[in-house]
Amino acid sequence: MATPTSNGKTVLVTGLGGYIAGVLGHLLLTKGYSLRGTTRKAASIEPLLKGAYGPYAERVKIFEVPDMTVDGAFDEAAKGVDGIFHTASPIDFSITTYDEFVTIAKRGNEVLLAAALKAGPQLTSVVVTSSVVAIIDAKENPEYTFTESDWALGALAQAEKDREAGVQTPSGRLYAASKTAADQTMWRFRDLHKLIPNQQALFRLTTINPSVVIGPPANLASHPSKLNETLAPLFSIFSGAATSIPPKIGSGSFVDVRDVAYEHVWAYENAAKADGQRYIACEGFGPAQAVADILRYAYRGTSLAAKIPVGVPGEGYLGFDAETGDVGDVGFLPGTIRVDGSKAAREMGFKYISFKQSVLDTAKALEPLL
């Protein structure tokens, strides 16, 4: 297939070395955009430039941003761009302090948005990668369905209270607090600068809030130890490194990385419709037991299948065929909270990649690491 010519537009993706950012950048390049990317160290992008981004290398420019909390950190990279995708944010669950997680996430948004104000009049849209953890919070109703109208205010309140008391907040709650605080920082900025329709909007603002993300990466990691927080559990099941079924991550809601990338690009290309909106990226339920069941059935009769932990087939989800061992459409059990990603599918006009298909595609991409 011929490499598409430039469409004349230049966009910035912060944190380009990240999982979502890598797939997003590749999608943008295939659509003809020229790509600027920020990273802490330019050398970390070399595998992408030599791999998936290779055919488009003349349209890629990398900027080193060692510390995104420094005033002006994104100014040079953002100057003259038509769109900005801000994906850079702490997602290291070994981080244990408020300042390392929450303060940096908030400050990163502030610095990025300040750069956007100076980028030039050609900038039409800023799309920020948030997370569903900025939405999910404690609810008394065990079957509550979370939508874009919900906020994880409890997590933020806990993190702030723990900080004052000198108590360590659990990493998962700290991550939720960081995303909630960062989102609120962005929306306050929008209100302050009147970035709204019919009031001399400078540019449009949108957030994409993905649930747990799997799916083929733009470039395969050089070693299993370098897989990100959401691909590593799947690989541990696939490779047999896990001797039991890992616990679910958060609510267990799931989305494919390719759909996350699509939502970002749609929000940019439909900036007037997406302005001021939060969009959950979630296909449905994706528990680890279903991962094991799907892979064991798909690779049945091979040495790979023999290594996959069995657990209790079909436990914890709907969609397992006990007679054949196959898995169909995976669903939440009654009595569990769920996340609704239908707004994005409905407004953006696409159908989510199913959990089963995503698991199979991810496993295929990870086979060389076995």
CORHUMO-V740390 format. One record per residue. SS is DSSP state (A for helix, B for strand, O for the rest). OMEGA is omega in whole degrees, -180 to 180 (999 if undefined). NEAR is the number of other ideal C-beta (glycine too) atoms within 8 Angstrom. Layout:
((SS OMEGA NEAR) (SS OMEGA NEAR))
This chain:
((O -178 2) (O 177 3) (O -179 6) (O 177 8) (O -179 5) (O 176 8) (O 177 8) (O -178 3) (O 177 9) (B -179 10) (B 180 15) (B 172 15) (B 178 15) (B -179 17) (O -171 12) (O 180 16) (O -179 11) (O -176 11) (A 180 11) (A -177 13) (A -179 17) (A 179 15) (A 177 16) (A 180 15) (A 180 16) (A 178 12) (A 179 12) (A 179 12) (A 180 13) (A 179 8) (O 174 9) (O 180 9) (O 167 12) (B -168 10) (B 167 17) (B 180 14) (B 174 16) (B 179 16) (B 178 14) (O 179 7) (O -177 7) (A -178 8) (A -178 5) (A -179 9) (A -177 12) (A 179 8) (A 177 9) (A -178 14) (A 179 11) (A -178 6) (O -174 9) (O -178 8) (O -175 14) (A -178 8) (A -175 5) (A -170 11) (A -178 8) (A 179 4) (A -180 9) (B 176 14) (B -175 7) (B 177 12) (B 176 10) (B 174 9) (O -176 13) (O -177 5) (O -175 6) (O 179 14) (O -179 9) (O 177 7) (O 177 5) (O -174 8) (O -177 11) (O -171 15) (A -177 10) (A -179 6) (A -175 13) (A -174 15) (O 175 9) (O -178 7) (O 180 15) (O -180 8) (B 178 13) (B 174 15) (B -176 15) (B -180 13) (O -175 13) (O 178 12) (O 179 12) (O 175 10) (O 179 8) (O -175 5) (O 171 8) (O 176 5) (O -173 10) (O -176 8) (O 179 7) (A -176 13) (A -180 7) (A -176 9) (A -172 15) (A -177 13) (A -179 10) (A 179 14) (A 178 14) (A -177 12) (A 178 10) (A 177 14) (A 180 14) (A -179 10) (A 179 15) (A -178 17) (A 175 11) (A 177 12) (A 179 14) (A 179 13) (A -178 8) (O -173 9) (O -179 13) (O -175 8) (O 180 3) (O -179 8) (O -177 15) (O -171 9) (B 170 15) (B 179 15) (B -175 16) (B 176 14) (B 176 15) (O 179 11) (O 176 10) (A 178 16) (A 174 13) (A -177 13) (O -175 15) (O 177 12) (O -179 11) (O 177 3) (O 179 7) (O 180 3) (O -177 5) (O 179 8) (O -178 9) (O 177 8) (B -179 8) (B 177 13) (O -178 9) (O 180 10) (O -178 3) (O 178 9) (O 178 7) (O -176 15) (A 179 8) (A 179 8) (A 179 14) (A 179 13) (A 179 8) (A -179 11) (A 180 15) (A 178 10) (A 179 8) (A 180 12) (A -180 9) (A -178 6) (A -178 6) (O -179 5) (O 180 5) (O 178 6) (O 176 13) (O -172 6) (A 179 11) (A 178 9) (A 179 11) (A 177 16) (A 178 14) (A 178 16) (A -178 18) (A -180 16) (A 179 15) (A -180 15) (A 180 12) (A 178 16) (A -180 13) (A 176 8) (A -179 11) (A -178 13) (A 174 9) (A 177 8) (A -180 13) (A 179 11) (A -178 7) (A -176 6) (O 176 8) (O 179 8) (O -177 11) (O -177 9) (O 174 6) (O 177 4) (O 178 6) (O -180 4) (O 177 11) (O 175 8) (O -178 12) (B 180 13) (B -180 15) (B 170 17) (B 171 13) (B -175 15) (B -178 14) (B 168 14) (O -179 15) (B -172 12) (B 168 14) (B -177 13) (O -176 13) (O 177 9) (O 178 12) (O 177 10) (O -178 9) (O 176 8) (O -178 9) (O -178 5) (O 179 6) (A -179 10) (A -179 4) (A 176 6) (O -177 10) (O -172 8) (O -177 6) (O 176 11) (A -177 13) (A 178 10) (A 179 12) (A -179 14) (A -180 13) (A 176 10) (A -176 16) (A -175 13) (A -176 11) (O 178 9) (O 176 6) (O 179 11) (O 175 3) (O -178 6) (O 180 11) (O 177 9) (O 178 5) (O 178 9) (O 179 7) (O -179 11) (O -176 12) (O 178 11) (B -168 15) (B 170 15) (B 176 15) (B -177 15) (A 179 14) (A 176 11) (A 177 14) (A 178 17) (A 179 13) (A -179 11) (A 178 13) (A -177 13) (A 178 12) (A -179 11) (A 177 15) (A -176 15) (A 177 6) (O -170 9) (A -178 13) (A 179 7) (A -174 7) (A -175 14) (O 177 14) (O -175 7) (B 166 10) (B 178 10) (B 173 16) (B 173 17) (B -177 15) (O 176 14) (O -177 13) (B -174 14) (B 180 13) (O -177 15) (O -178 11) (A 178 12) (A 178 14) (A 175 17) (A -179 14) (A -179 15) (A -180 13) (A -176 13) (A 180 16) (A 178 12) (A -177 11) (A -176 8) (O -178 11) (O -180 8) (O 180 4) (O 177 7) (A 178 5) (A -178 11) (A -178 11) (A -178 6) (A -175 7) (O -180 13) (O -176 10) (O -175 7) (O 174 10) (O -175 7) (O 178 11) (O -176 8) (O 172 7) (O 180 7) (O 175 14) (B 174 7) (B -179 9) (B 177 11) (O -175 8) (O -178 7) (O -177 4) (O -175 6) (O -180 10) (O 179 6) (B 177 11) (B 178 8) (B -177 8) (B -179 15) (B 176 9) (O 171 10) (O 173 8) (O 178 5) (O 179 5) (O 176 9) (O 179 11) (B -177 13) (B -175 14) (O 178 10) (O -173 15) (A -179 6) (A -179 11) (A -179 12) (A -178 11) (A -175 7) (A -178 8) (A 174 11) (O 177 5) (O 176 8) (O -179 4) (O 170 12) (O -176 11) (O 179 9) (A -179 14) (A -180 11) (A 180 9) (A 178 15) (A -179 15) (A 180 11) (A 179 12) (A 179 13) (A 179 13) (A -180 8) (A -176 9) (A -178 14) (A -180 7) (A 179 5) (A -178 11) (O 999 7))
